Amino acid sequence: MPSYKTRGKPDNRKVAKRTRAYPKRLPRDPAKLFRWAAKGSLVDYEKLRALAKKMVHQLPAYIDGVAFEKIMHVDRLRMIEEIQANEEHNVSAGWFLDGVNWLLDKVPWGNWLWPVSAAQSTINAQKGDGLNEVDEQYARLVGATYGTAAERPYVIDHWKRQVQFDSSYVSVWDNPDGHRLIAVRGTQGTGDIGEDILVGLTGKSTNVIGSELLQILAATPEGTVVDLASHSLGTSLALRAYENKTIYNGIHETYLYNPAYSPLLRGSTDAYERDPNVRYFINSLDVISMGGMGHRAPTNVVFRSSGLAGAAHKLAQWQGSSAYQDPIYHAPPETKLHAHKAVYGKPRTNEPAEDKHVDAGESPSPAVGPAGDSAALGPFDFGDVPEFDYGGL
């Protein structure tokens, strides 16, 4: 007969965990990026080097080849040293991290937990492309779509507003090169609060502008390149309309400034993050876009990390240089013919005006005194303006 032994009392004493020894160069309270680099095992770094050697032939032009060569031979110590050099604003270290960021986006999702679960959410703010001239122009055009249709400018730079398509949320802009931009504004006043709450809770808005976009695309001449740009709530409105694939296929590229994410559920904004034709503009300090910070960076993205909570959501940060506090609006072109003023002066003294020959159908031109004959012309009266004191110069 087998013998049994009663289970003793559980040992409630906590076993002290041995802290992992990191190099002394790490600060006492290391940043997330340092912690991520230090957590990588020998196997992790071996896989990272193998991936770098595999992807080196697909390296884009904006990634420095010399810096990427270091990644092909990187280990934990080298990674930490490069991160420290980047904090000291070493330019070459910045190129190194750009290469790391690009390489980590090539890791198959879910196949490798070290870069995917730790690094993606840690270094998103260092990823992404830079602003270009098209990005800035489109941001100004979206900014001009705010306000009522009567308050919107007719012409900005070389873009002309097509007033027949104006609505509460949408304006359409054309340029002479055959490009058309559909601009969708964001939240404006209390009337949009319901849609904002819906996006926050469900990740989607109602299909407010879908029928308008269909009408615009149907009226657009064949061969016209159509882009769409939107801000804040407008990003959710546009992407909800994209559920109609006719609209999505009719748009060449989409620009989402400060896209609205739901902190609770994945919605429209999450669905297009892997689409290279959808370009995201995200400030990591913007609470409206903070719902997207916990997962991989979008494929086509411009990141920024500056400004206070309110300024981080403003469209002005994407509109260009800090010298442009407000978009530069130009008045609509003049279409009215103006009468030209006649040349000021009296008839010639040596030739009477009535003796001058005038052909039939030709209006007589006003006579001008001889060159240098100031007496013939007489002084011009500029009105009651005090004479300038040139002696004071």
PyMOL commands that set and color helices and strands:
alter all, ss='L'
color gray80, all
select helices_A, chain A and resi 32-39+42-58+65-71+76-87+91-104+113-122+124-126+133-143+149-151+163-165+190-202+210-219+233-241+245-250+268-271+287-292+311-313+315-318+353-355+374-377+390-392
alter helices_A, ss='H'
color red, helices_A
select strands_A, chain A and resi 155-156+159-161+170-174+179-184+225-231+254-257+278-283+301-304
alter strands_A, ss='S'
color yellow, strands_A
deselect
rebuild
show_as cartoon
